């Protein structure tokens, strides 16, 4: 998984936050994954690095979104995140 920080996409101050799925840490940094239902039959998986959005993907079901989140977690663990 390639990590980069976009110029200005910080985690939104949302009164209805998404579902926290996992957090990983390395060298004083934290990567978190969040899942949101954005419409009937539409889910979005967000990955944040210290509150900066580094990845998001829209999927058609919760099952697909959870599988995608797990793929991202495994890739990060392979890179040394714990």
Number of C-alpha atoms within 10 A of each C-alpha: 12 7 9 11 14 11 8 8 12 15 15 10 7 7 6 7 12 16 12 12 16 14 16 16 16 11 6 6 10 15 21 19 23 19 23 18 18 12 9 8 10 14 21 23 23 22 24 20 21 16 14 19 22 18 18 15 13 17 18 14 15 17 11 15 22 18 12 17 22 15 13 15 23 14 13 18 13 10 11 11 17 13
